[in-house]
Amino acid sequence: MTELVRRPRSSDGAKGQTGGLVLLVEDDPDAAEAVASLLDLEGYDVVVERSGSAALTAVQVNRPDLLLLDLGLPDVDGLVVCQRLRADPRWDSLGIVALTARAGLEHTILGLQNGLDGYLQKPFDAEDLLARIAAMLRQSRRERGTNPLTRLPGNNAIEAALVSRLETGAEFAVCYLDIDHFKAYNDRYGFAAGDQAILGLASAISCSLDAIGSDGFQGHVGGDDFIVLLDTAEVDEFCSRVIAAFEDVVAAAYSAADRARGTVEVEDRTGVVREVPIMSVSAAVVLQQGGRFAHLGEISRAAAELKTHVKRRGGGTFMVDRRLNRSDARRRPQQGREHPTEMRRDA
């Protein structure tokens, strides 16, 4: 039996604030009950299974944040369970920690090679168990919340950052950036080169935030699309710097002939070869001022509308929609107006 020291609940009976769903796979009922009780006291939700086959089903049904996996299961070896999960891309970021009586460096190396993220040697120490679980959950959440290419916060983190700012009632700017003519570049130079262009834009954004001393939030929606949340007063300088910084990325991305011509030749879907301009950056910026936006959908719609107008202006451009309320927001920005929508273009 694995013995664990159970922590008492607080005086009001409340659980801890750690949170997260842990799937515990342990065929020893005493050990399973001890671990599950300890995790429950710490504020985790716990699902307990006794076999490898049940574990594979439970992962699909419950989508846990962490899997504590006994390696000595009666039906399917724990390492086999781990291998099967790692073969499915959906569970690549799932933290899997082995619960095992197997000792020795050889067993540890074998487990890590087969997809385990860590080991807990039986018998467990309660403090060690809880610390490892908390650390693994932090790592797992970071990985699932970030873009795999840039390692920047992804859609869930972006949504959380927007909701947090909306709830505070603060004024802020939402800057949507993407690369003009990226598909043509990707087709002409290949996916690896396209990834480098995306990384180049990510770096240009980060460096520009640093240069203006901003603590703004930078997120990667996916592909060549990025979102930055920053103070309204920082918008013009930030956008101008990003556009200028990305020009250095472009200069290194193309052949001398393509740079001199200013275009690349790509074949469209009908087989016709067309000349497409080289890459640049466009940014559509909407401002949360005067309580204009009440929820995320309103921000997304306003930004999508503005983005259409930015693209019509041509590359290396940013536009700032400074309308203050929802009645103004229902009016379409007009081409060439200085207010309420302002436009800047990098020289």
Buried (B, 14 or more C-beta within 10 A) or exposed (E): EBEBEEBEEEEEEEBBEBEBBBBBBBBBEEBBBBBBBBBBBBEBBBBBBBBBBBBBEBBEEBEBBBBBBBBBBEEBEBBBBBEBBBEEEEBEBBBBBBBBEBEEEEBBEEBEEBBBBBBBBBEBBBEEBBEBBBEBBEBBBEBBBBBEEBEBBBBEBBEBBBEEBBEEEEBBBBBBBBBBBBEBBBBBBEEEEBEBBBBBBBBBBBEBBEEBEBEBBBBBBEBBBBBBBBBBEBBBEBBBBBBBBBBEBBEEBBEEEBBEBEBBEBEEEEEEEEEBBBBBBBBBBBBBBEEBBEEBEBBBEBBEBBBEBBBEBEBBBBBBBBBBEBEEBEEEBEEEEEEBBBBBBBE
